[in-house]
């Protein structure tokens, strides 16, 4: 439907929001001697799609909750369930590339405190990136798709399927949500905006080059190699057309 609207009125549509990439948890709460089970809405917060006039909003998806979905307080979740949340943050390189960048998805890292915890992953966001609009396209597609990192027995495993598994205290899972799609040709994004995104952790130096054709000459100062950037962008433009 969104693609149909884009063809009809391209100046009035946004790119797609990040797809669902959620996490359910369950276990036994020894504090109250009772079972707990919940669909953690905080784990499904993706990025919004960019529009013809601005970047996508961060941390307010997913596509299936297009009215916007935001996360509750970390402290309330830790009070309600026997878990500790080690991290809730935006995801570098998760927003779709475009003249206007898609909003960033989120990372949510959790560990059970007093017993085994079953987790169930769900959603199509682990295999389908958000669709861009008006010629937007990302070179680094894997970073735009949801995934889960499991730290267990000293090993880190990346899970890209929907699974049911169990972890114990001392083991952690991090649900990583997709960002929204970009709008317009990413080679037309202002170089200073790309540098700002790097400074703020939204885009990596690699992402700047691969997704936006911006070459950073000095990682310490984020000085841009303008001749190399112009040449790379010209090449990408030629390939696109």
C-alpha positions as CSV (number, residue, x, y, z in Angstrom):
1,X,0.0,0.0,0.0
2,X,2.8,2.4,0.9
3,X,4.5,1.7,-2.5
4,X,1.2,2.5,-4.2
5,X,1.0,5.8,-2.4
6,X,4.6,6.6,-3.3
7,X,3.8,6.2,-7.0
8,X,0.7,8.3,-6.7
9,X,1.9,11.1,-4.4
10,X,5.7,10.7,-3.8
11,X,5.9,14.1,-2.1
12,X,3.5,13.1,0.7
13,X,4.8,9.6,1.7
14,X,7.4,8.5,4.2
15,X,9.7,5.5,3.9
16,X,8.7,2.3,5.7
17,X,9.3,2.0,9.4
18,X,11.4,-0.8,10.9
19,X,9.6,-4.2,11.0
20,X,8.7,-6.1,14.1
21,X,11.6,-7.8,15.9
22,X,10.3,-8.6,19.3
23,X,11.2,-10.6,22.4
24,X,9.1,-12.4,25.0
25,X,10.5,-13.6,28.3
26,X,9.3,-16.0,30.9
27,X,10.5,-17.7,34.1
28,X,9.9,-18.2,37.8
29,X,10.2,-15.1,40.1
30,X,11.7,-16.4,43.3
31,X,11.0,-13.0,45.0
32,X,7.3,-13.7,44.9
33,X,7.3,-17.4,44.2
34,X,5.3,-17.0,41.1
35,X,5.6,-17.4,37.3
36,X,6.2,-14.4,35.1
37,X,5.7,-14.1,31.4
38,X,5.6,-10.9,29.3
39,X,5.9,-9.5,25.8
40,X,8.5,-6.8,26.4
41,X,7.4,-3.9,24.3
42,X,10.7,-2.2,25.0
43,X,12.4,-4.8,22.9
44,X,10.5,-4.0,19.7
45,X,11.3,-0.3,19.3
46,X,12.5,0.3,15.8
47,X,13.1,3.5,13.8
48,X,10.6,5.5,11.8
49,X,10.9,6.0,8.1
50,X,12.3,9.3,6.7
51,X,10.1,11.8,4.9
52,X,10.6,14.1,1.9
53,X,11.6,16.8,4.4
54,X,13.3,15.3,7.4
55,X,15.1,12.3,8.9
56,X,13.1,9.5,10.5
57,X,12.4,9.6,14.2
58,X,14.5,7.3,16.4
59,X,13.1,4.6,18.7
60,X,9.4,4.8,18.0
61,X,8.4,1.9,15.7
62,X,7.7,-0.7,14.6
63,X,5.8,-0.8,11.3
64,X,3.0,-2.8,12.8
65,X,2.4,0.0,15.4
66,X,2.5,2.9,12.9
67,X,0.9,5.2,15.4
68,X,4.3,5.0,17.2
69,X,5.4,2.8,20.1
70,X,7.7,4.0,22.8
71,X,9.4,2.2,25.7
72,X,8.6,2.3,29.4
73,X,11.0,3.0,32.2
74,X,13.9,0.5,32.6
75,X,13.5,0.7,36.4
76,X,9.8,-0.3,36.2
77,X,10.7,-3.4,34.2
78,X,13.4,-4.3,36.6
79,X,11.0,-3.8,39.5
80,X,8.3,-6.0,37.9
81,X,10.5,-8.9,36.8
82,X,13.7,-10.6,38.1
83,X,15.9,-9.1,35.4
84,X,18.6,-6.5,35.0
85,X,18.7,-4.4,31.9
86,X,22.3,-3.6,31.1
87,X,21.7,-1.5,28.0
88,X,19.0,0.4,26.2
89,X,20.4,2.4,23.3
90,X,20.2,3.5,19.7
91,X,21.8,1.2,17.1
92,X,24.7,2.5,14.9
93,X,24.1,2.1,11.2
94,X,20.5,0.8,11.7
95,X,18.7,3.7,10.0
96,X,18.2,3.3,6.3
97,X,20.5,5.4,4.1
98,X,19.0,8.3,2.1
99,X,19.1,12.0,1.5
100,X,17.1,11.9,4.7
101,X,18.2,9.1,6.9
102,X,15.8,6.6,8.5
103,X,15.4,6.7,12.3
104,X,17.6,4.4,14.4
105,X,16.4,1.2,16.0
106,X,17.2,0.3,19.6
107,X,19.3,-2.3,21.4
108,X,17.9,-3.9,24.6
109,X,20.3,-6.0,26.7
110,X,18.9,-8.2,29.6
111,X,20.1,-10.8,32.1
112,X,18.0,-12.9,34.4
113,X,18.8,-12.5,38.1
114,X,17.6,-15.4,40.1
115,X,16.9,-18.3,37.8
116,X,16.5,-19.6,34.3
117,X,14.7,-17.3,31.8
118,X,13.1,-18.5,28.6
119,X,13.1,-16.1,25.7
120,X,11.1,-16.2,22.5
121,X,12.0,-14.1,19.5
122,X,9.4,-13.1,16.9
123,X,8.7,-10.9,13.9
124,X,9.8,-10.5,10.3
125,X,12.2,-7.7,11.1
126,X,15.1,-10.2,11.4
127,X,15.0,-10.9,7.6
128,X,13.2,-7.9,6.0
129,X,14.8,-4.4,6.1
130,X,12.6,-1.3,6.0
131,X,11.9,-0.2,2.4
132,X,13.3,3.2,1.5
133,X,11.5,5.8,-0.7
134,X,12.4,8.0,-3.7
135,X,15.5,6.1,-4.7
136,X,16.9,5.5,-1.2
137,X,19.1,2.4,-0.9
138,X,21.6,1.1,1.7
139,X,24.8,-0.7,0.9
140,X,25.2,-2.1,4.4
141,X,21.9,-4.0,4.5
142,X,22.7,-6.5,7.4
143,X,23.0,-3.6,9.9
144,X,19.5,-2.5,8.9
145,X,17.9,-5.8,9.8
146,X,17.0,-7.0,13.3
147,X,19.0,-9.7,15.2
148,X,19.7,-11.0,18.7
149,X,23.1,-11.4,20.3
150,X,23.4,-14.2,22.9
151,X,26.3,-14.2,25.3
152,X,26.6,-17.7,26.8
153,X,29.5,-19.8,28.0
154,X,31.9,-17.1,27.1
155,X,30.8,-17.1,23.5
156,X,28.7,-14.5,21.6
157,X,26.2,-15.9,19.1
158,X,24.2,-13.8,16.6
159,X,20.7,-15.2,16.0
160,X,18.7,-14.0,13.0
161,X,15.9,-16.5,13.2
162,X,12.8,-16.8,15.5
163,X,13.8,-19.1,18.3
164,X,12.9,-20.4,21.8
165,X,15.9,-20.7,24.1
166,X,16.8,-20.5,27.8
167,X,19.5,-18.5,29.6
168,X,20.8,-18.4,33.2
169,X,22.1,-15.7,35.5
170,X,25.4,-14.5,34.1
171,X,24.2,-15.0,30.5
172,X,22.8,-12.1,28.4
173,X,20.8,-11.5,25.3
174,X,20.6,-8.2,23.4
175,X,17.7,-7.6,21.0
176,X,18.8,-5.3,18.2
177,X,16.0,-3.6,16.3
178,X,16.0,-2.4,12.7
179,X,15.8,1.2,11.7
180,X,13.4,3.0,9.4
181,X,14.0,3.4,5.7
182,X,15.7,6.4,4.1
183,X,14.2,8.9,1.7
184,X,16.0,10.0,-1.5
185,X,19.5,9.2,-2.9
186,X,22.0,8.8,0.0
187,X,24.7,10.3,-2.2
188,X,22.8,13.6,-2.0
189,X,22.9,13.7,1.8
190,X,24.8,16.8,3.0
191,X,28.3,15.8,4.0
192,X,28.1,17.8,7.3
193,X,25.0,15.8,8.3
194,X,26.8,12.6,7.8
195,X,29.7,13.8,9.9
196,X,27.2,14.9,12.6
197,X,25.7,11.4,12.5
198,X,29.1,9.9,13.1
199,X,29.8,12.2,16.0
200,X,26.5,11.1,17.6
201,X,26.9,7.4,17.0
202,X,24.2,7.0,14.4
203,X,26.5,6.2,11.6
204,X,29.9,4.5,11.7
205,X,32.9,5.7,9.7
206,X,32.5,2.5,7.5
207,X,28.8,3.3,7.1
208,X,29.6,6.9,6.0
209,X,31.7,5.5,3.2
210,X,29.6,2.5,2.2
211,X,26.1,4.0,2.6
212,X,26.8,7.7,1.9
213,X,30.0,7.9,-0.1
214,X,31.6,10.1,2.5
215,X,35.3,9.4,3.0
216,X,36.7,10.2,6.5
217,X,40.4,11.2,6.2
218,X,41.1,11.3,10.0
219,X,39.0,9.2,12.4
220,X,40.3,11.4,15.3
221,X,39.0,14.7,13.9
222,X,36.5,13.3,11.4
223,X,38.0,15.5,8.8
224,X,36.5,14.6,5.4
225,X,38.6,13.8,2.3
226,X,36.4,15.9,-0.1
227,X,38.2,15.0,-3.4
228,X,37.8,11.3,-2.5
229,X,34.2,11.8,-1.4
230,X,33.3,13.6,-4.6
231,X,34.9,10.9,-6.7
232,X,33.2,8.1,-4.8
233,X,29.8,9.8,-5.0
234,X,30.2,10.4,-8.7
235,X,30.9,6.7,-9.2
236,X,27.8,5.7,-7.1
237,X,25.7,8.2,-9.1
238,X,26.8,6.7,-12.3
239,X,26.1,3.1,-11.2
240,X,22.6,4.2,-9.9
241,X,21.7,5.7,-13.2
